[in-house]
């Protein structure tokens, strides 16, 4: 392996460096992080509920950085592993259902082609 390369694509040490993405475009990063922080502030949904949603979405989009971050965040905000696991199952059910419902598109196309 070449010097300086990672043994795998995901490097957990990169997560705390997220803020560095603003280094060469601080005006854009400032806007993103202001919006991001506003989204996760207490509102109609609690911070804990938002963190559970984020954990589920992290699994749906398969982002290991987000999974790490929101697993920790959920626990810090008072969620337990049963709630977190249920949130992941919700994400999995939505992904599975989305795959299956697209099967109707396949069926429609097969019917159009007379097969």
C-alpha positions as CSV (number, residue, x, y, z in Angstrom):
1,X,0.0,0.0,0.0
2,X,1.2,3.5,-0.8
3,X,2.4,5.7,2.0
4,X,-0.5,7.9,3.2
5,X,-3.3,5.8,1.9
6,X,-6.0,4.3,4.1
7,X,-6.5,0.5,4.6
8,X,-10.2,1.3,3.8
9,X,-12.2,4.1,2.4
10,X,-13.9,5.1,5.7
11,X,-11.6,6.7,8.3
12,X,-13.3,7.4,11.6
13,X,-10.6,10.1,12.3
14,X,-12.0,12.1,9.5
15,X,-15.4,12.7,11.2
16,X,-14.2,15.4,13.6
17,X,-12.6,17.1,10.6
18,X,-15.9,17.8,9.0
19,X,-15.6,21.5,9.7
20,X,-12.5,21.7,7.5
21,X,-14.7,21.5,4.5
22,X,-15.2,25.2,4.9
23,X,-11.5,26.0,4.6
24,X,-11.6,27.0,1.0
25,X,-15.2,28.2,0.8
26,X,-16.0,29.7,4.3
27,X,-19.0,31.6,3.1
28,X,-20.7,28.4,1.9
29,X,-19.7,26.4,4.9
30,X,-21.0,29.1,7.2
31,X,-24.4,29.0,5.5
32,X,-24.5,25.2,5.5
33,X,-23.6,24.8,9.2
34,X,-26.0,27.6,10.2
35,X,-28.8,25.8,8.4
36,X,-27.7,22.3,9.7
37,X,-27.6,23.6,13.3
38,X,-31.0,25.2,12.9
39,X,-32.5,22.0,11.5
40,X,-31.3,20.0,14.6
41,X,-32.4,22.6,17.2
42,X,-35.4,21.8,19.4
43,X,-38.6,22.6,17.6
44,X,-41.9,20.7,16.8
45,X,-39.6,17.6,17.2
46,X,-37.3,17.2,20.1
47,X,-33.6,17.0,19.6
48,X,-33.7,13.3,20.5
49,X,-36.4,12.6,17.9
50,X,-34.4,14.5,15.2
51,X,-31.3,12.5,16.2
52,X,-33.3,9.2,15.8
53,X,-34.5,10.4,12.4
54,X,-31.0,11.3,11.4
55,X,-29.8,7.8,12.5
56,X,-32.4,6.1,10.4
57,X,-31.6,8.3,7.4
58,X,-27.8,7.7,7.9
59,X,-28.5,4.0,7.5
60,X,-30.8,4.5,4.5
61,X,-28.0,6.5,2.7
62,X,-25.4,4.2,4.1
63,X,-23.1,6.9,5.5
64,X,-20.7,5.4,8.0
65,X,-19.7,8.9,9.3
66,X,-23.3,9.8,10.0
67,X,-24.0,6.4,11.5
68,X,-21.1,6.9,14.0
69,X,-22.1,10.5,14.7
70,X,-25.8,9.9,15.2
71,X,-25.3,6.6,17.2
72,X,-23.4,8.7,19.7
73,X,-25.7,11.7,19.4
74,X,-28.8,9.5,20.0
75,X,-27.3,8.0,23.2
76,X,-26.2,11.5,24.4
77,X,-29.8,12.7,23.9
78,X,-31.3,9.9,25.9
79,X,-32.3,7.4,23.3
80,X,-31.6,3.7,24.1
81,X,-30.5,1.0,21.7
82,X,-34.0,-0.4,21.5
83,X,-35.2,2.9,20.1
84,X,-32.2,3.2,17.8
85,X,-32.6,-0.3,16.5
86,X,-36.3,0.4,15.8
87,X,-35.4,3.6,13.9
88,X,-32.9,1.5,11.7
89,X,-35.7,-1.0,11.1
90,X,-38.0,1.9,9.9
91,X,-35.3,3.0,7.5
92,X,-34.8,-0.6,6.2
93,X,-38.6,-1.0,5.8
94,X,-38.8,2.2,3.7
95,X,-35.8,1.1,1.6
96,X,-37.3,-2.4,1.1
97,X,-40.8,-1.0,0.3
98,X,-39.3,1.5,-2.2
99,X,-37.6,-1.3,-4.0
100,X,-40.7,-3.4,-4.1
101,X,-43.0,-0.6,-5.2
102,X,-40.7,0.0,-8.2
103,X,-41.6,-3.5,-9.2
104,X,-44.9,-2.1,-10.3
105,X,-43.0,-0.1,-12.9
106,X,-41.4,-3.3,-14.1
107,X,-44.8,-5.0,-14.3
108,X,-46.2,-2.0,-16.2
109,X,-43.4,-2.2,-18.7
110,X,-43.8,-6.0,-19.1
111,X,-47.5,-5.5,-19.7
112,X,-46.8,-2.8,-22.3
113,X,-44.4,-5.1,-24.1
114,X,-47.1,-7.9,-24.0
115,X,-45.0,-10.3,-22.0
